[in-house]
Amino acid sequence: MDQGVRDLPIMALDKLHCALGPDVVPTVLAKFPVELIRSETVGHAVSDLLGKAYSTYLNADWNTCLRHCDVILDVTWEQLNTGYWKDVDISWRYVYTTASWMKALAQFANVLSDGSNVKDAVKTCDMGLLMGAPVRDNVLSTLASKLQKMYSARPITNATDTEPVCKKPKLINVPAIEKPVGVVCNPSLEYFRTKHMLEERPVIVANAMNYWPAMAERRWSVHYIKTVAGCRTVPVEVGSKYTEEDWSQSLMTVEEFVEKFIESPSTDEKGYLAQHQLFNQIPELQKDIHVPSYCGLSEDDDGDVDINAWFGPEGTVSPLHQDPKHNLLCQVVGEKYIRLYAAEYTDMVYPHESRLLSNTSRVDVENPDLVRFPDFIKAPYSECILRPGQMLYIPPKCWHYIRSLSVSFSISFWWR
């Protein structure tokens, strides 16, 4: 056989390796997480398919590799969506990540050869990040970031590239604040711990986010978010609120979400990118924020902090509910109305009786049915309008209701 023909598949893999880098492009089987996937759990059929996918990938037979990966992903999707998520063996999530990794690379290799849209490869990475489990230092996140930079027409690096979304925010149905939450200006750690954490007293912390790039040199706006993360696939809540029958979830790109629910919103349907670990998925946005120092007052040895994004149009609602952890809700874009009830008044806010929604009140806070819930009107509360650059401390088990008064982007930091 001619030497050039025999070397062609290896050269094709080398080309992929050079285009994306050795950290995301395996050139030998050992670079894949084969040791994490238990064949006795996933079965011989899936193990055999994985073996074929590895072989076709390493031989740069991209189209055959894609076919194998699609079958693996279909089978694994069924496993991940049957029964309770927590009961699914993690080997299945490793399978999903591994197949997504190979598929994305094969898709990109076809981009090099036939000019297909790199957006497909980015979506494959995101599906692996959403459904799989991290492997090889979260390689899918690294790969997605590299592909995303190639997809983005023009990266934004400073605030002058776009108009801030909320120069003069359009606020809707702004309630009068009669029982305001207190405000402190950049308090010391000891003051925050003793006066608020230990006393379980909500407070607005001012002037503690000014140094974030998201509030300064890379000031966030809808246009900025679309440019940095527009091609990324995320879960979006569709419906008025999660307690209503019309509520559902849908996967779409950030760009599709913004265009449908923020730039051209329907009065009949709301969309909310809610409680999503967006910053694990998109490191480019994580670079624009910082974990508040107050989260370091954790009682856990590992000091883990859960970071979630909340991005949506005006009028999105989080029903009155409580969470088991300390929470700093940081407002980056827009404004929100928030009402809080101490945990001691739990009986007066009428939690749902079902275990699934036992942390959620049955009361519509701003339009309560006092015939069904007569004691709600007696429950003491505090309230605020949270503005850009402010953090709201919400103690564990403190009931809170939130409504966006404008297009809004908030970040919650949870810790024990």
Buried (B, 14 or more C-beta within 10 A) or exposed (E): EEEEEEEEBEEBBBBBBEBBEEEBBBBEEEBBBBEBBBBEBBEEEBBEBBBBBBBBBBBBBBEBBBBBBEBBBEBBBEBBEEEEEEEBEEBBBBBBBBBBBBBBBBBBBBBBEEEBEBBBBBBBBBBBBBBBBBBBEBBBBBBBBBBBEBBBEEEBEEBEBBEBBBEEBEBEEEEEEEEEBEEBEEBEEEEBBEBBBEEBBBBBBBEBBEEBBBBEEBBBBBBBBBBBBBBBBBBBBBBBBBBEEEBEEEBBBBBBBBBBBBBEBEEEEBBBBBBBEBBBBBBBBBEBBBBBEBBEBBEEEEEEBBBBBBBBBBBBBBBBBBBEBBBBBBBBBBBBBBBBBBEEBBEBBBBBEEEEBEBBBBBBBEEBEEEEBEEBEEBEBBBBBBBBBBBBBBBBBBBBBBBBBBBBBBBBBBBB
